[in-house]
Amino acid sequence: MYQMTSSDKNTDNIITDGSYVLVVLNEHKRWVTKVESGKQFHCHKGFFEFDEIIGKPYGIRIFTSKSTAVSIYKPLQIDFLTKISHSSQIIYPKDAGLILLYGDIKPGSRVIEAGTGSGSLTSILASYVRPNGHIYSYDNREQAFKTSSKNIQKLGLDDVISLKLKDASEGFDEEEVDAVVLDLASPEEIIPHAFSSLRSSGTISIFVPTYNQIERTYKELKEFGFGDIIGLELIKRELQLKTNAIRPRTRIIGHTGFLIFARKRSKMV
């Protein structure tokens, strides 16, 4: 039987009825599920009672009905985001990380996003601007609006995000924001509106999948007075972690898209 130690008594680290857990069997089989008293978790390796883990700390290991050991963790944000429903391609975490850093998105930041999609990147941005910042996200596709609304509500980020069913090419409602993030087909059409809504020295981050989009975007950024323009592509390659056989995996996430970052300049003084 598991014996709780003094380090486990932090209530934030205790599994409760209604909380979410990450159940890990191995590197390929992992599930995010909601804990519900009186119910069970089932997988191909058996089941266990949720009542067995309620009141226990995250990080415990238990056996299923088929005597298979599984680990129970507190889900990370990336665990939630890889499980949410999406109606369009999401931005990969590797690219989202660069957007956070080069976009200088941090607690208190006010950010406009154009191209909500499934709400994946929206949710990542929102988690970093808490508690006093805010994300204003625009998308003119009704299906994307419905999908992102459900996902954001599930993640409990409603208070930090304002979703707008509106075409970004018509302009933004907000002024003097700290950052703008664009993930849509023709970002060059939105750059004038981004310039108008940004504070001086504010950042713009743009995700595009093709070289010709980079060319059009770069020209428009120069035309509207943006400076410190940077273009990047990040390639992610995971390692196979196996005793005496550690090497790069044969399958990798290759090209996902290009990232362009720039800063709004004021008039010459």
Stockholm file with secondary structure:
# STOCKHOLM 1.0

chainA/1-269         MYQMTSSDKNTDNIITDGSYVLVVLNEHKRWVTKVESGKQFHCHKGFFEFDEIIGKPYGIRIFTSKSTAVSIYKPLQIDFLTKISHSSQIIYPKDAGLILLYGDIKPGSRVIEAGTGSGSLTSILASYVRPNGHIYSYDNREQAFKTSSKNIQKLGLDDVISLKLKDASEGFDEEEVDAVVLDLASPEEIIPHAFSSLRSSGTISIFVPTYNQIERTYKELKEFGFGDIIGLELIKRELQLKTNAIRPRTRIIGHTGFLIFARKRSKMV
#=GR chainA/1-269 SS CCCCCGGGCCGGGBCCTTCEEEEESSSSCEEEEECCTTCEEEETTEEEEGGGTTTSBTTCEEECTTSCEEEEECCCHHHHHTTSCCSSCCCCHHHHHHHHHHTTCCTTCEEEEECCTTSHHHHHHHHHHTTTCEEEEEECCHHHHHHHHHHHHHTTCGGGEEEEESCGGGCCSCCSEEEEEECSSCGGGTHHHHHHHEEEEEEEEEEESSHHHHHHHHHHHHHTTEEEEEEECCCBCCEECCTTCCEECSSCBCCCCEEEEEEECCCCC
#=GC SS_cons         CCCCCGGGCCGGGBCCTTCEEEEESSSSCEEEEECCTTCEEEETTEEEEGGGTTTSBTTCEEECTTSCEEEEECCCHHHHHTTSCCSSCCCCHHHHHHHHHHTTCCTTCEEEEECCTTSHHHHHHHHHHTTTCEEEEEECCHHHHHHHHHHHHHTTCGGGEEEEESCGGGCCSCCSEEEEEECSSCGGGTHHHHHHHEEEEEEEEEEESSHHHHHHHHHHHHHTTEEEEEEECCCBCCEECCTTCCEECSSCBCCCCEEEEEEECCCCC
//
